[in-house]
């Protein structure tokens, strides 16, 4: 079912020049810590402040936030710094309290997005409320859950809406805490072109020395904003200490960001780009023709296996393909990981084709 998303432009509720920056500590630990951090952020040309008030932790026993006790601290900060403030909410009660204390922006966390029942409870609590809401991707790489959460929030009348890309959990070894899996947010943008996407490099990386690198990648992909956890003394933070930067480091990052243009009026550039794209179109056409030829061979193999009563899945053959193709790719300067993923999809389609051949044979009998 198609869903039309009508979003209010990000710049109308999160003013910014080139890129919207939301910064602040992972958790509001003390009033002094929160105020001191936010005062140092005041002159860094950021768009909004952030802090965790309720902290959903994987296991009990860790610091889980002060809750309502910390909300008056936000009121004090707003008077001192004069910037909008964003917090995470996970229950209708959180929303009620956030509105009571004048919080400006809400976000829904990854652990909440994963559960449609929880998201619907929040949506019902937001019905008739005019406040910006940002939705983080679910913990697992599931685009449908992310889309569903965005739709539920939008359907109750929230038009000031954005998505936050904070990476996805993975069983594979990675240098990132939550690998970005960029194709998922890019597909989200394709489906909802008007939807602003904000990157959370702190949760993607899990370590501060990679935050600038991932932030720049997001900007290169035309993300409209960044949410970066910033603490006055990161190493002493009560939660997620390794991924937080101090205000000085954040200032250096912002100064070093390269903002790419989405379009240009340069005629020579546009003509040359169009020529290159036409070449890609021709190559893609040839690739699809080659792929079609390969699938015809797969069907012939399916017929041959059927006639000789041989099973479809041949582990030794699959292992040989999965081992050799990335090696061939690497010799040609291609990414081994890319080719591995492509051949996984090709193998799934090959199995489907051969199964189809076997099924047709059985139906005829």
C-alpha positions in Angstrom: 0.0 0.0 0.0 1.4 3.4 -1.0 1.7 6.1 1.6 2.2 9.7 0.9 4.4 11.6 3.3 4.0 15.3 3.5 6.9 16.7 5.6 7.5 20.2 6.7 11.0 21.2 5.6 13.7 20.6 8.2 14.9 24.2 8.1 11.5 25.5 9.3 11.8 23.8 12.7 15.5 23.2 12.9 17.2 26.3 11.5 20.6 25.7 9.9 22.8 27.1 7.2 24.5 24.1 5.5 23.8 21.2 7.9 21.7 20.8 11.0 23.8 19.8 14.0 22.2 18.4 17.2 24.7 18.1 20.0 24.8 17.4 23.7 25.6 14.6 26.2 24.4 11.0 26.0 22.8 11.5 29.4 21.9 14.4 31.6 24.0 13.3 34.6 23.9 16.4 36.8 22.5 19.9 36.3 26.1 21.3 36.4 27.3 18.9 33.8 24.4 19.6 31.5 24.6 23.4 31.8 28.4 23.5 31.4 28.4 21.3 28.3 25.6 23.2 26.7 27.2 26.6 27.4 30.3 25.5 25.6 28.1 24.4 22.6 26.4 27.7 22.4 28.9 29.3 20.1 29.5 26.3 17.8 26.7 27.2 15.3 24.6 24.2 16.2 20.9 23.9 15.6 19.7 22.1 18.8 20.8 20.5 22.0 20.2 17.0 23.1 20.5 14.8 26.3 19.1 11.5 27.5 16.6 11.9 30.3 15.3 8.3 30.2 18.0 5.9 29.1 16.8 2.5 28.0 19.7 0.2 28.8 20.3 -3.3 27.5 20.7 -4.7 31.0 19.6 -3.3 34.4 22.2 -1.9 36.8 23.6 0.7 34.5 22.7 4.4 34.7 19.2 4.7 33.2 18.7 8.5 33.5 17.1 10.7 36.2 13.7 11.0 34.5 11.5 13.9 35.5 14.1 15.2 37.9 16.3 16.3 35.0 13.6 18.1 33.0 13.9 21.4 35.0 17.6 21.4 34.1 16.6 21.6 30.5 14.4 24.6 31.2 17.5 26.3 32.8 19.7 25.4 29.9 17.2 26.9 27.4 17.2 30.2 29.3 21.0 30.3 29.3 21.7 29.1 25.7 18.5 30.0 23.8 18.5 26.8 21.6 15.8 24.2 21.1 16.2 21.0 23.1 15.6 17.4 22.0 15.1 14.3 24.2 14.1 10.7 23.6 10.7 9.4 24.6 9.6 5.8 25.0 6.2 6.0 26.6 3.1 8.2 26.5 4.0 9.4 30.0 7.4 10.6 28.7 5.6 12.6 26.1 3.3 14.1 28.7 6.2 15.2 30.9 8.3 16.5 27.9 5.4 18.7 26.9 4.8 19.9 30.4 8.5 21.1 30.8 8.6 22.7 27.3 10.9 20.3 25.5 11.1 21.4 21.8 11.8 18.2 19.9 11.2 14.5 20.6 12.9 11.5 19.2 11.9 7.8 19.2 14.7 5.4 19.9 15.8 2.3 18.1 14.6 0.0 20.8 11.1 1.5 20.6 10.9 1.7 16.8 11.3 -2.1 16.6 7.9 -2.6 18.3 4.8 -1.3 16.4 2.7 -1.6 19.5 4.9 0.9 21.4 5.1 3.2 18.4 1.3 3.3 18.1 1.0 4.1 21.8 3.3 7.1 21.2 1.5 8.1 18.1 -1.8 8.1 19.9 -0.3 10.3 22.7 1.0 12.7 20.0 -2.4 13.1 18.2 -3.3 16.8 18.0 0.2 17.9 19.3 2.3 20.2 17.2 5.9 19.1 17.9 8.8 17.8 15.8 9.4 14.1 16.1 12.5 12.2 14.8 12.4 8.4 14.4 15.5 6.4 14.8 15.9 3.2 12.7 15.1 0.0 14.5 18.0 -1.9 16.1 17.9 -4.6 13.4 18.2 -3.9 9.6 14.5 -3.9 8.9 13.4 -1.1 6.6 9.7 -2.1 6.9 9.7 -1.4 10.6 11.3 2.0 10.1 8.8 2.9 7.4 6.0 1.7 9.6 7.1 3.8 12.6 7.3 6.9 10.4 3.9 6.3 8.9 2.3 5.8 12.3 3.7 9.1 13.6 2.8 11.0 10.5 -0.8 9.6 10.3 -1.7 11.3 13.6 -0.8 14.7 12.2 2.9 15.1 12.9 4.3 16.9 9.8 7.6 18.1 11.4 9.2 14.8 11.1 12.7 13.3 10.4 14.5 10.0 10.4 17.6 9.4 12.4 20.1 6.8 11.0 22.0 5.3 13.9 23.3 2.1 12.4 22.1 -1.5 12.8 23.1 -4.4 14.9 25.1 -7.2 13.2 26.5 -10.6 14.1 29.4 -9.9 11.7 32.7 -8.5 13.1 32.9 -4.8 12.3 34.9 -1.7 13.3 31.6 -0.1 14.0 29.4 -0.5 17.1 26.4 -0.5 14.8 27.4 -0.9 11.1 25.7 1.9 9.0 24.4 -0.4 6.2 24.0 2.8 4.1 21.7 1.2 1.5 18.8 1.1 4.0 18.5 4.8 4.7 19.2 5.5 1.0 16.2 3.3 0.1 14.2 5.1 2.8 15.0 8.4 1.1 14.0 6.9 -2.3 10.6 5.9 -0.9 10.1 9.2 1.0 12.1 11.9 -0.9 10.8 14.7 1.3 11.8 13.0 4.5 14.9 14.7 6.1 17.5 12.1 7.3 19.8 12.9 10.1 22.9 10.7 10.8 23.9 9.7 14.4 27.6 8.9 13.9 28.1 8.5 17.7 25.9 5.3 17.8 27.2 4.0 14.5 30.8 4.2 15.4 30.8 3.6 19.2 34.2 5.3 19.3 35.0 9.0 19.0 37.9 8.8 16.6 35.5 7.5 13.8 32.8 10.1 14.4 34.2 12.7 12.0 34.7 10.2 9.2 31.2 8.8 9.3 29.7 12.3 9.6 31.5 13.3 6.4 30.2 10.2 4.6 26.7 11.1 5.7 27.2 14.7 4.4 28.6 13.3 1.1 25.3 11.3 0.8 23.3 14.5 1.2 22.0 13.9 4.7 20.5 17.1 6.1 21.8 16.8 9.7 24.0 15.1 12.3 23.3 14.2 15.9 26.6 14.0 17.8 27.0 13.1 21.4 29.1 15.8 23.1 30.2 15.9 26.8 32.3 18.4 28.7 34.5 15.5 30.0 33.7 12.5 27.8 35.9 10.0 29.6 34.0 10.6 32.8 30.6 10.2 31.2 28.1 7.9 33.0 27.0 6.3 29.7 28.6 5.7 26.3 31.8 7.4 27.3 33.9 6.1 24.3 31.7 7.6 21.6 31.3 11.1 23.0 33.5 14.0 22.0 34.1 17.2 23.9 32.8 20.6 22.6 36.3 21.6 21.3 36.5 18.4 19.2 33.0 19.0 17.9 34.0 22.5 16.9 37.0 21.2 15.0 34.8 18.7 13.2 32.2 21.2 12.2 35.0 23.5 10.8 36.4 20.6 8.8 33.2 19.4 7.2 33.0 19.6 3.5 29.5 20.4 2.3 28.8 19.1 -1.2 26.4 20.8 -3.6 23.5 18.7 -4.8 23.4 20.3 -8.2 25.3 22.8 -10.3 24.5 25.1 -13.2 27.9 24.5 -14.8 27.0 23.4 -18.4 30.3 21.7 -19.1 30.1 19.6 -15.9 26.5 18.6 -16.5 27.2 17.6 -20.2 30.1 15.5 -19.2 28.2 13.9 -16.3 25.4 13.0 -18.7 27.8 11.4 -21.1 29.2 9.3 -18.3 25.7 8.3 -17.1 24.8 7.2 -20.7 27.9 4.9 -20.7 26.8 3.5 -17.4 23.3 2.9 -18.9 24.8 0.9 -21.8 27.0 -1.2 -19.4 24.0 -1.9 -17.2 22.0 -3.0 -20.2 24.9 -5.4 -21.1 25.1 -6.6 -17.5 21.4 -7.5 -17.5 21.7 -9.3 -20.8 24.6 -11.3 -19.3 22.6 -12.0 -16.2 19.7 -13.2 -18.3 22.0 -15.6 -20.2 23.4 -16.9 -16.9 19.9 -17.6 -15.6 19.0 -19.6 -18.8 22.0 -21.7 -18.1 20.8 -22.2 -14.5 17.5 -23.4 -15.8 19.3 -25.9 -18.1 21.2 -27.1 -15.1 17.9 -27.5 -13.2 16.5 -29.6 -16.0 19.6 -31.7 -16.1 19.6 -32.3 -12.4 15.9 -33.2 -12.6 16.4 -35.7 -15.4 19.2 -37.4 -13.4 17.5 -37.2 -10.0 20.1 -34.9 -8.5 19.3 -32.4 -5.6 19.3 -28.7 -6.3 21.7 -27.5 -3.6 25.3 -28.5 -4.2 27.4 -27.3 -1.3 30.8 -27.9 -2.9 29.8 -25.9 -6.0 28.5 -23.0 -3.9 31.6 -22.9 -1.8 33.7 -22.9 -4.9 31.8 -19.9 -6.3 31.8 -18.0 -3.0 35.5 -18.5 -2.7 36.7 -17.7 -6.3 34.5 -14.8 -7.4 35.7 -12.4 -4.7 39.3 -13.3 -5.6 38.6 -12.6 -9.3 36.9 -9.3 -8.2 39.9 -8.2 -6.1 42.3 -8.7 -9.0 40.2 -6.3 -11.0 40.2 -3.7 -8.2 36.7 -4.4 -7.0 35.5 -4.9 -3.4 35.4 -8.5 -2.3 32.6 -7.7 0.1 30.5 -6.2 -2.7 30.9 -9.3 -4.9 30.2 -11.6 -2.0 26.9 -9.9 -1.4 26.0 -9.9 -5.1 26.7 -13.6 -5.4 24.6 -14.4 -2.4 21.7 -12.8 -4.2 22.5 -14.6 -7.4 22.7 -17.9 -5.6 19.3 -17.3 -4.0 17.8 -16.6 -7.4 19.6 -19.6 -8.9 18.0 -21.9 -6.3 14.6 -20.3 -6.9 15.0 -20.9 -10.7 16.0 -24.5 -10.3 13.2 -25.1 -7.7 10.8 -23.7 -10.2 12.0 -26.2 -12.9 11.7 -29.1 -10.4 8.2 -27.9 -9.4 6.9 -27.7 -13.0 8.2 -31.2 -13.6 6.4 -32.5 -10.5 3.1 -30.7 -11.5 3.2 -32.3 -15.0 3.6 -35.8 -13.4 
